[in-house]
Amino acid sequence: MAVVKAAAYILAHAPDLVRYGSKPWREIAQNPALGERLRSHLRPFEAAAAYPPNQVFVGNLRPDALHEVPEPWYAHPVPEAGPHGRFGGLLPQPALYRALKRADQFDLIGLDTRWLADLPGGEGVRGWPADRIAQAVAAEQALPLYDGPQQVGCIRPAHEQDESLTAQVLLENFAAKATGAFALEALLAQTGLEPAAVEYILSCSEEAVGDRYNRGGGNLAKAIGELTGCGRATGSDVKAFCAAPIYALVHAAALVEARVFQRIAVVGGGSLAKLGMKFLGHLDRGMPVLEDVLGGMAFLVAPDDGQAPRIRLDAVGKHDIAAGSAPQAIMEALVARPLEQLGMKLCDVGKYAAELHNPEVTVPSGSGNVPRTNYRMIAALAVLRREIGPRDMEDFIRARGMPGYAPTQGHIPAGVPFVGHALAMMAAGELDRAMFIAKGSLFLGRMTQLSDGLSFLLERP
Amino acid sequence: MDLENQATIKRLAEEHGAEHLVVVLGATEAEGLELAAETVTAGDPSYAGPLAGVSLRLPVYHILEPEVTEGLPAELVEEKLGMMAMVADVGRISEVLTRRRQALMTA
């Protein structure tokens, strides 16, 4: 059996990259006045750090603690919340920019020498003079990088004609690389594991690294491993839309169980494209733009040590190609069938972690409360299977579900934000079994009309 | 309603005639549902899609409304829709769409 030894989570505050998210980028191009409105709704780092869902994400609060926080959550910061988290922490934007530069081996990112000189930790970074940055932005199709109103750097394209190496694509890829590396570093710090002890890295990030002949060619895993000093590891990427982290954890557990590799890091970097995705809804309601953080997460999968929780590879829930895309068919395949295989009932699972999108982000733009809908579906399955009565649905949801708290970064909310809390709760004897579920919208890429999904059970030894 | 769906509905209305079509919705958020229903009756309220300014006046129902489910085999309803019938607020959905259909009849 393979176990999950540890989980790390980071959030990088990136308010001045929100304009480069896909939705703001397109909307501002059509209506430039929106850019100013967007900027006036951005939060300072302290507000993002004290935001209750972010404190849950980095491990300082349990998910169920959000039941006690009055809404709106953004108006009720966690008192004395800092950037440090039990599972990792939050990084301010200047630290993110430094990390982007550290991830850049081709001198594509230029940070202003004078800005770096005033920055704590900036002295070790080689900067660009201001006129070099101005020239790149004016004549080389570079994207300016801002910190507040100040332009502090730029990122330039790596090729004049290559649409896979434009400044915007590269920024997306560097954002995933840098935040993935932060998460992996947090994992190593948490476990005390030497970087050289990692044998294999699986990246489940959402980006497409490659050039014109090889769009999405990938292997961000290896680039993240190099940046983190995992010199004795190799790696590869797992691509499966938002469900990729579940696939990657199942693959990692299988590789461990088959004794191919013993210590595997599964890592996911943040998604620049999804920054500000729902910002119009937030502006309309006079809310801060809440999608201002890039997520990062990392998990250590290793052989059974009799202590850490086990991934049950004998009951992986899968959505078959022929299963159809009806929600009922998907949930039966992912939740009911694997439990049946083990002779278990839905009530034998203490917590379900399914697509933990923060509802405060999604509800204002009409996308609904994703986790709540998922939990209602699971509870409805329990009713259909006569495990509970229709009147017990709310109790089932309260006990076995949780409020959503993950940033809406595609693969990041995919159930796995709860792995860290599950490990802590299992170590404390508060939880025996948790199920992790993620679904993927394969149809978005236009190669199929299919949906997708995968689930696994994590069990206390 | 996304632009692709709007384009498909517009094309079907042109091919078959709006009087031969009924729209059956599946989404369960009442707010999004109201917008979708408005789009296929009065036209796209966001003026972004192919149905902007196009009033098709199509009758619109939800797959979970009794008007639809009563016409389907009971076993199929249980197998495919039983779970969502418990998840969605069918009463509220029905209220929203009934209002829309009544407006069509009186307008």
Chai-1 contact restraints between the chains, C-beta under 6 A:
chainA,res_idxA,chainB,res_idxB,connection_type,confidence,min_distance_angstrom,max_distance_angstrom,comment,restraint_id
A,A326,B,K80,contact,1.0,0.0,6.0,A-B,restraint_1
A,P327,B,M84,contact,1.0,0.0,6.0,A-B,restraint_2
A,Q328,B,K80,contact,1.0,0.0,6.0,A-B,restraint_3
A,Q328,B,M83,contact,1.0,0.0,6.0,A-B,restraint_4
A,G366,B,E31,contact,1.0,0.0,6.0,A-B,restraint_5
A,G366,B,G32,contact,1.0,0.0,6.0,A-B,restraint_6
A,G368,B,E29,contact,1.0,0.0,6.0,A-B,restraint_7
A,R376,B,V87,contact,1.0,0.0,6.0,A-B,restraint_8
A,M377,B,M83,contact,1.0,0.0,6.0,A-B,restraint_9
A,M377,B,V87,contact,1.0,0.0,6.0,A-B,restraint_10
A,A380,B,M83,contact,1.0,0.0,6.0,A-B,restraint_11
A,A380,B,M86,contact,1.0,0.0,6.0,A-B,restraint_12
A,A380,B,V87,contact,1.0,0.0,6.0,A-B,restraint_13
A,L381,B,M83,contact,1.0,0.0,6.0,A-B,restraint_14
A,L384,B,G82,contact,1.0,0.0,6.0,A-B,restraint_15
